[in-house]
Amino acid sequence: MNNEDKMNRKIVIANLSMPDGKQYEIPLVSKTFSSGRQGFYAQIPSLVYNNEVYGGQIQVWKKGDSKN
């Protein structure tokens, strides 16, 4: 990633609401996906809820035609 790409990065916050009402804020950074679509992404290496460890990812992208 070049310096211009780093400067153009944007962040959005996703809120996870768990069944017991506990909430987690997850920052998502801007990303161009392999399809060419623009969106936001987060990798969640570890999230502890009810003494259990979860992992995962969040992807959201702009709907419509991709660049490819």
Summary of the structure (lengths in Angstrom):
residues: 68
radius of gyration: 14.6
end to end distance: 19.8
largest distance: 43.2
contacts: 132
relative contact order: 0.22
helix: 7%
strand: 57%
